[in-house]
């Protein structure tokens, strides 16, 4: 985990040196790596990319890529002769890869050969990030469609485009996120670029620019991509923002805003003002500007180190921050499922349950905080010195699935605000009123595994713990059903009910509460 920027899990920017004479990360080569979606739904050809960053400082010629694609009983070699000069600051070059006939879980390794204008040549496997062993890309070619009904839309609710660009990280272009979203079967992607990055040129991250104009350009680009691609089945881009704003202690916390019209200022913890790190706006002041746009508290229980508290004045969300309202504007959910189910997830879920038991109606939100990161995370661990890589925060892996008759920005916003949603990294799961009773519905696929355990929880306002109302536990692995439909009886005095489910493929889903 990044010691100085632990909330960031980005593509790694390796060339910023704070004007120091040397850094082990700084090489006179652009960052060069392969990336592409982690899975694809049937009928959609996934697009993989060769990515180059900072080639405007270090121009190169990409000669060729030799790919080896392997799976169970499958192997395919592909050679791509690119012979292309690259001098752009950031470019994603789509690769013509033939995946036809391949199925299941695949690993992809690519030997990339590039050379400088002076003829210096280098060959490397998958990426040239210094100090990291090569890691293959993974692609799961799904055998079945995602198990959601037609009027339910899964999407990414926390990710960053190339408008998030600073001395340690950068994201992917909006067009790449939209194209990857289509391969992943996502109905929408909420792009939540950092408020503090809109103050700077996205290709020159230390050069100031007009943040309001930058935000307008960002929105215009996203809406134009929607106009071109959504009518033919593309993923809806919702241009939003991750706003740095002040909690009741005057610390910087992050608020995800899903599709507002005007820029929301927030330079507090951007790092470029050094110890001038007070929030520009308080949470209440941000809510007052939103006009009903759905918004969510990001990573509410991520641990904040002492150095980060000092340098960036970062803090956590507290109950009194979440209960702030401004007219009809309120915080709709907690994004405590952030890419994987680790300590932050467990502590965040308990924080959410405590809010429910106190009578606060607030939704669970799942997302990934992906900065590009279509296949794995490669980010800065210690600035100037070291990198890390993992697969904990991959674009589109954890989704928030919302009910909306229309796959449009207003439709998705209405679904998010209504709380008629669930979070998942695989199966469908829903609990709803049906003719005076509660009906639980769940559906998985062979790709995700049959249900292994489903638990219905109930909570009563004023109590300190939830109760398990009903549980299905298929103890023999692989023998659980792919589909369930059950009536659920609410205990007397229950204030809400909610459901969690796990599959034999270690996939997980959780519903928003149904309130009584």
N, C-alpha and C positions, 0 to 999 in steps of 0.2 A: 504494500500500500504506500502511496505517496506520502512522505513524512510531512511535507510542507503544504501540500494541497490535497488532503485525503479525500475530499469530496469530488475530486476530478479523476476521471478514469479515461484518459484521452489517447488519441494518436499523439505520439511523443514529438514535441518540437525539441531538436537537439542542438540548434546552432546559436541560441542566445547565451552570451557569456557574461552579462552584467559589466561589460567593458574590461573584463579580466583578460590576462594574456593567454590563458590556457584552460581547457576543460577536456577531460577524457571522452566526453560525449561529442565534442565538436570535431568534425572531420570535413575536409574540403570536398565533400560529395553531397548531393541532395539526399534526403531520406527517400528510400526506394523500397516498396513492399507490395505484396499481392494482397487483395482483399475481395470479399464477395459474401453473399448471404449464407447464413449457417444452415438453412434448409430451404426447400422449395415445394410448393404445392403442385399437385398434378396439373398438367396442361400449360405450365408457365416455364419458359426457359430462363434459368438464372444467369445473370450477367456478372462476370468476375472482372476485376480491374487490376491494372498495373498503376500504382499511385506513386507520383513523384512530388516532393515538396522542397522548395528553395532552390529549384533548378535555375531560377533567374540569377542567383548568386553563383551557382556552380553548374553551368550548362553541360549536358551530356548527350551522347547518342546511344539510344537503346538498340542493341543489336538483335538479340533473340531471347526467347524464353523456351525452355524445354520442360514440359509438364509431364508428371507421372500421376495418374489418377488410379487409386486402388480401392477395392472393396472386397467383400467376401466373394471369392470366385470370380473377381473382375479385375482387370488391369488394362489401362490404356495409356499409350504415350502419344503426346502431341507436341509438335515443334511449331513455334510461331516466329517467323522472320519479320520483325518489325522495322528495323533499319530506320529509326525515327529520331530526329533531333528534338530535344526538349529543353526549353529555356523559360518555361512559365514558372510562376511562384507556386502554384498548386494545379495539378492535372490528374484526372482519373481517366486512363486510357482503357476503354472496353476491349476485352479479349474475345476473340471468336473461338470458343471452346465447344466441342461437340460432346454433349452429355447424353445424347440419344442412346437408349438401350441400357443405360446404367441405372441402378436402383439401390435403395437402402442407404446405409451409412458409408460415405466415401471419405478418403483422405486425399489431399491434393498437395503435391510438392512441386515447386517450380524453380528451376535453375535459371537465374537471370544474368545476362551478360550485358554490361554497359561499358562505355569508354568516354574519356574526356576529349575536349577539343585538341588536346596535345597528344592524343593517342594512347594515354594510359588506360589500360583495360582492367576490369574487375569482374569476377563472377561470384555470385553468392546465392544461397538457397532461401527463397521466400522473402527475405528482407535483409537490409544492410545495417540494421540498428546495432550499435556497438555494445559488446558485452553480453548479448543474449544468444543462447543456443537457438538454432532454427526450429520453429514449430510449424507443423503442417496445418493447412486449412482443412476444415471439416465441412462437408455438405451432406445433409440428410435429405435424400429424394423421397418424399412421402409417397406412400402407396395409396393413401386415401385423402380426400379433402378434409379440411378442418371441420370439427363436429359442431359448428354453430348454425342455428337456423338462419334463414335468409335475411331476416330483419335485425340480426345481431352483428355488430361490427367490432372486430378486434383491432387494437391499435397500440402504438407506442406513445406514451404520454410524457416522456422526459428524454429528450435527445438533443443533440447539438449539430448544427450545420457549420459550414465554413465561415459563417458570420461570428462564430465563437473561435477566436484566434488570439493567442497571447504567448508570452515567453515560455510556457511549458506545454501547450496543447493546441490542437486544431481539429476541426470537424470536417465532415464531408459535404460536398455541394448538395443543395436542395434536390436537384435532379437525380442524384445518386440515391438519396434517401427515398425518394418516391419510387424509383425503379426497384430498389431492394425491397421496399414495402410490398410491391406487387408480387414479387417472387415468394414472399413470406405470407401471402394471403391476407394482408392487413387492409382494413377498410380505411384507416386514417393514420396519420402521423402528426402529433403535435410537436412542432419544433420549438424548443424552449431555450433559445440562445441567451447567453449571459447579458444582463443589463449593462454590466461594466465594459463588455467588449464592443457594444454599439458606439462607444465614444471614440473608437480607433478604427483606422483603415483595416479592412480584413486581409489585405495583402501586405501591410506594413504596420504590424501590431503595436508599434510604439509611436506612430504618427496620429495625432488627434484629428478627428473629423466631426462633422455635425451629427450627433446621435439621432436626432429626429429624422433627418434626411436619410441616414443610413437605415433606420428602421423602416421608413417608407419604401426604400428600394427593396429591402428584404421582403416586405409584404407583397409588393408588386410582382416580384419574381415568383413567389410561391403561388399567388393567384393566377398568374399567367400559365404556370405549369399545370395547375388544375384545369384551366380552360382547354389546354391542349390534350391532356391525357386522361382526365377522369371520365369523360363521356365514353371512352373505349374500354372502360373497366379498370382504370388506374386508381391508385391510392390517393385519397384526399389529403393534401398538405394543409395543416392549420398553423399559420405563423403565430407563434406565441412568444413568451419571454420567461426566463428564470430571473426574477427580480430580487436583488439584494436589498433587503429592507430591515427595519429595526424592530426587535421584539420589545417586551415591556421593560427589559433590563438595558435597552440601548445597544444590544448586540446584533450583529448581522445574521439574519436567517434568510432562507431562500423560498420564494413563493412562485410556484408554477402557474402561469396565466395562459389559458387556452383560447387564443384567437381574439385579441383586443385590437382596437383601431389605432391607438396612439401610443407612442413610446412612453415607458414608465422608467424614470431615472433611478439609478442605483449604482454608485461607484464605490460604495463603502469598502468591500473586501476584494476589490480587483487587483490589489497589489501594486498598482502603478503609482499610487499616491503615498506609498510607504505607511508611516504611522498616522497619517491623516485618514483614518479608517472609520469614522463615524458614519452611520447610515444616513443617506440623503432623505429618505422618507420612512416614516413609521408604517407598520402594518395597516393601521387604520387609514392612513393617508393614501396608501395604494388602493385599498378597497373602495375608498370614496371616488376613485377615478375609473372604476371598472364598468359601471352600468350593467351589472348582472352577468358579466362574463365569468364562467366557472374557473375557479382557481383552487390550488392544492398546496399544502405544506410539504415541501420536499425533504426527503431523508430526515424525519423529525428526531430520530434517536441515533444518528451517526455520532460516534465519539469525537470530541474536539480536543486536540492536544494543547498543552499549555503554550507552546510556541505559536501555534495557529491562533489561539485566543489573543496573544499579545500582538502578533503582526497584523492580523486581519480582523480582530475583534469579532470572531465568529462565535455563535452560541447555538443553543437548542430552542426548539419550540416548546412552549409551556401551555397549560390549559387556558390561562387567561388570554394568551395570544390567539388561540384557536377560536375563542368565543366572541372575538371582536366582530361587530357588524356595523355597516354603514348603510342605512336604509334597507334595501333589499339585497345588498351585497354582503356575502359571507364566505368563509372558507368552506368548500364543499367536501374536501377529503384529505386523507393523510397518505402520502406516498412512502410507506414504510417497507414495501416489498421492492427492493432496488436491485434487480438483476439476479440475485441468488438468495437462498434462505440461510443466512448466517446469523451472527449475533445481532446485527442491526435489525434484521427481520424479526427475530424473537422479541427483542426489547421494544421494537416499534409496535408490534402486534399487541403486546401487553399494555402499552401506552394507549393504543386505540381502544382496547376493551375497557380500560379504566374510564375513558371518556364516555363510552356507551353506558356504562353502569352509573355514571353521574347524571345521565339524562341527556347527554349531548348527541344529537343525530348527525353523524358524520360518516362518510363512505371510506372504504379501503381502496387504495390505488396501487396498482402494480406497474412498474416501468423499469428502465435499465440505466438511465443516465449515460447513454452511449454517445461518445464524441466520434462519430463515424463508427469505428469498432464493429464492422459488419460480421466479423468472424472470431476475433479475439482481441484482447486489450493489450496494447503496448504503450506504456506510459512512463512518465518520469517518477522514479522512486525518490531519489535525492537530487535536487537541482544541481546541475553541473557535473554530477558524479556517476549516477547509476540509473538504470531502467528496470522495469519489471514487465512480465506478461502473464496473463491468465485468461480465463473464459467466463468470468463472473458477470460481466456487464455488456453482453452482446446485444446489438441492435435487434429489437423485435422479439427477443426470447420470452420475456414476461410481458403479458399484454393485459390491458383493461378492456373488457368487452362490454359494449353498451347497446342498449336497445334503441333503435331509431328506424322508423319506416323509410327514411330517406338518408342516403349516404351523401350528405352535404355538410358544410361547416355548421349552419344553424341546427341541423338535425343532430349531429354529434354533440354539439354544445348542450342542446336540450337534454339529450340522454345522460350526459355527464352530470348536469345539474340535478336531474331527477333522482339520481341514486339507483336507477334501475340498471345495475351493472354487476359484473363479477370480475375477479382477477384470476389469471391462469397462465401456466406455461404449457398447457396441453388441453385438458378436457373441458367440455361445456358443463356448467353447473348453475342451477337457478332454483330459487325458492320464491313462490308467489302465492297470493290469495287466489283461490279458485272456488267460486260458489260458496263462500263462507268458510272454506277449509284452506289449509296450506298444502300445496303440491310441490314436492321436490322432484326435479328432473336433472338427470345427468347423462352425459354421453361422451364416450371416449372412442379411440380407434386402435387398430392393431399397432400403429406407429408409436402410440403413447402407452399402450398396455391397458388391460382391464382394470376396473376399480378394485382396489385392495382394501380401502377403508373409507367410510363416509360417516361423519359425525355431525349431528344437529345440536347446536348450543342454544341455550336461552339465557337471558339476563333480566334482572329486575332492578329498577332504579333504586339506588340506595344500598344495594348489596355490594360485597367486595369481590365476589367470584361468580363466574358463569356456572351453569349446570349443563351437563350432557343429557339431553332429552332422549335421544335415540342414536344408536350406533349400529352400523353394518360392518362386519369385519370378516373378510374372506381370508382366513388364516393360511390356506394353501396357496402359495404363490402361483400366479398365472391362471387361477380358476375364478376370478371375479368377473362380473358381467361387464359388457361394453356399454350397456344402457340400463338406466334405472328410472322408475317413475313410482313414487310412493306418496301417500297422504301422511301428513305430519300433524299431530295434535299439540297445540300450544298449552303449556302448563298454566294453571290458574295464576293470575297476577303477573305473568311475564310481560316485560316491556318490549322485548324484541326477540327474534330468533335469527340465527344465521347458520351457514353450513360450510364445512371444510371437507375436502376429498383428496385422496392420494391414489395413484395408480401403480401397477406393478412395474411400470417404466420409470418410477420415481418422479412422476409429474404430479402437480399440485394445483388445486383451485380453491377459491374461497368466495362466498357470496357477500354482497352488501346485506345489512340487516333488513328484515321485514319488521316494521314497528307495529305494536298492538295498541 
